[in-house]
Structures are given as C-alpha cells and as structure tokens.
Amino acid sequence: MDRLRIRGGQPLQGSVRVAGAKNAALKMLAAGLLTTDELALSNVPMLADITTMGRLLAGMGVKVARDRDTVTVRSDGLHSTEASYDLVKTMRASIVVLGPLLARAGSARVSLPGGCAIGARPVDQHLKGLQALGAQIRIEHGYIVADLGSNRRLRGARIVTDLVTVTGTENLMMAATLADGQTVIENAAREPEVADLAACLNRMGARIRGAGTDRIAIEGVDRLHGAQYRVMPDRIETGSFLVAAAITGGDVRLEGAAPATLDAVLDKLREAGAEIQAGEDWIRLRMVGRPRAVNLRTAPYPAFPTDMQAQFMALGCVADGVGAIVETIFENRFMHVLELQRLGADIGIDGNTAIVRGVARLSGARVMATDLRASASLVIAGLVADGETWVDRIYHLDRGYERMEQRLTQLGARIERVGSTPA
Ligand code: UD1
C-alpha cells in the first residue's frame, strides 16, 4: 500500500495550478442521468472519487469517457437504476444519483451509506424532500427503494429542510428540474458547488433561480438536453495549498483559483499572519515568521468550511499562542488529533472543541490518514516537522487531491510516494 515520505523544513515557493472542484464535478456527473444527450464536463479533476462515480454510472449503462480533463457522460443506454452497497460505502456522495434517477427513470434503488469515519451522516433530509416531491420511499435490505407510485412525474413542492445539507440540497434540486410545476427549497445550502451545479443544470435547460442563496426556486421542465460545462476550481484544494504555504513560511501563487469562494479561509489566514494578494483567478500567499494562533468555528457556507478544519489545526500546532477550534458540522471530525499528537502537537479535546497550543516544533513520525481532509492535515504538518514523517493509508488523500505529492514537489517540498513499508 502506498505511503508518503516527507522530510520537513522546506519553505514552499513557486506556483501551482488548482484542479477542478471534486464536490461540484461529482454531482454534475450524476446530473448526466437527467438527459439522454451527452453532457461534457471540463476541468474535472483526476481523482479516485471521480473514477468511483464513473464506475457507478457505467454500471447503470451510462457511457462515461475521459479525455484529459474532460469527462463526457451519455445516459441514453440507462438499463439499471441501482447503486450498490459496495460502491456507496466507499463514497457517500453516491447518494446524489438518487434524485436524478427518480426524476429520469421513475425509480431508484440506492444503498444507504451507513456510518463513516467523520460521523453518522444520515440522509433523512434527502428522503423527506423527495417524499414531498411525491416519491414513495421504503428501506429494504439496507437499500433506499424509491418510485413514483401511480404518478407519472415528480410534483413540485415547497421543501423546508431541518438543517443545511449540501448533497441533500443538490439531490432535491436535480430531482426538481424534471418535476411537474415549481419547487422551492428553503434553508438550502449556499455552498458555491451548489450554485455551480445549478449553472450546469441551467445550461442543460433547467430553470433554477436562487442557487447560492438559502432559497432556491426550480421551475420543472419536460426534458433536459446535452451541454458543455467547465467545473469551478476546488476551493478546498486551494485552501489546503495555502495552509501548506503558510505553515512552511513560503511564498506561493495559485493559478486557476476562485478567491471569491474562499473569504472565510483567507480571513483566517490573514489573521494567522499571512500576506495575501488575490485577483480574479489567482491567489498569492506569503508568510514570514511563525503563524499566530487563531480561533475558528466551522459552519455552513459562507462561514468557515468543515473541510478546512483539519488543515488549520495543523497550522495551529506550530502557531504562537493558543487557538480554539469548534467543529459544528460533523460530530466525529477530530480523528486527526491523535495522529497530530504523534508528531508532538499539544491538543486537548472537549466535546466538539479542540484547544490547540502551539509548540515550537513538530517532530517527524509514522502517522495514519483516517479520512480525506485528515490526510491533508498530516501532510501539511509533515512539511514542517523535524526529520521524516511517513503518512500511511494515503488512498484517502488520493480521493480528493490530484497528484498532491508531485505538485508539492513542484513547490520545493521534499515528499515522495513510496510503495512499501519502511523498515
Ligand atoms: C458535503 C461535502 C463534504 C462537506 C459537507 C459539509 C460533498 C460530496 N461532500 O457533504 O465534503 O464536508 O458537505 O460542508 O459535497 N445531515 C442530516 N441529515 C441529512 C443530511 C445531512 O442530519 O439528510 C447532517 C450531517 O450528518 C451533517 C450535516 O447535516 O452533520 C451537514 O451534512 P451535509 O451538508 O449533508 O454533508 P454532505 O452533503 O454529506
């Protein structure tokens, strides 16, 4: 199994291009189920999760082809509406095929995702919303079995979600594009990926207004058609590179980024002492000296993203002072703490709050990635730790970061992928 070997202490310098957003591309691939025409997506990152979604769709008879950063999907040959446990358990985001399958084919059988490393993550809001749109849903043998009963189509409805859910909002928005009449989703997630998905769907002929706000209105149409769409830049990848630059006292420019989607992250980096310049599609970060400790609290967009919490904790580990990190989205998202402690970090946990006391230096050790963003935090910590850090189980990292070690090497980091167990 692959692992990463990092020799810390090198400030990152230079420029790197940001990849397309995993969390937008995955949903757009599922949106390909909504039409029999071809959907061509460019700026699709090369990631294990994208491959998994491709396999899931291919298993249903969808033609999926990749040519460099463009992925085309064509679902005129759809012959199955089932998403198996084997695939869903490896990638929870598979749940986003549920809404499109129901809207397009009138039925779906999608495995319940079950638990995951970062918390319980139920899908009750997805199901409640689809029921409001007229779907009949039952749980059978671990699967969500949904159909339209005696109805021909889903029916537009007003849906108020109990909490803000990103994939829930996306599932309902996609389902509603082909419903009869108007759907309004209140308390919708405002994440930029939701707005990007809506823009892609509108390009396919959908009539969606308000995506990016907490009230999305969808006027159902009879059919969607093919389209070409360029996926937005990945804001979490961008943020991860910025933290890596900051922790090493580096000077890095990110190209092809979307600074406007990163306000909360850039604010916290500035508070930590980074100098940041940004244009329309680039960001430059320069850090001189030791970072300052910052407090932060994760919350739905536009507040600080839970997907950047672990990386900021790594930064806090070597900061000057004490910072409190409050995680309000997922109940079990401090799995990286025990691993960061193996590198010498001083972190205490009380419920959903981590108190991070900065130490002068971290020391390299063998650590284990537990989930996607936790992996990134360990790599980031390894970049400043004394000596060698070995990060094990990096298949988590490969789910969400395209050739992370090669791109960090390009910035001067001493990091390599190694295939065997160290002695
Ligand atoms: C998405 C992102 C993930 C990010 C998360 C929060 C994708 C593929 N993943 O995950 O990277 O960390 O948003 O920004 O886009 N909840 C319920 N019932 C539901 C749905 C959610 O109780 O039906 C809860 C969850 O357990 C969690 C919270 O709501 O506590 C937010 O989850 P949600 O926004 O749905 O996360 P995902 O869409 O799974």
Residues whose N, C-alpha, C, O or C-beta is under 5 A from the ligand:
A	BS01	UD1	N23 A93 A120 R121 P122 V123 D124 Q125 H126 L163 V164 T165 V166 T167 G168 T306 D307 I329 F330
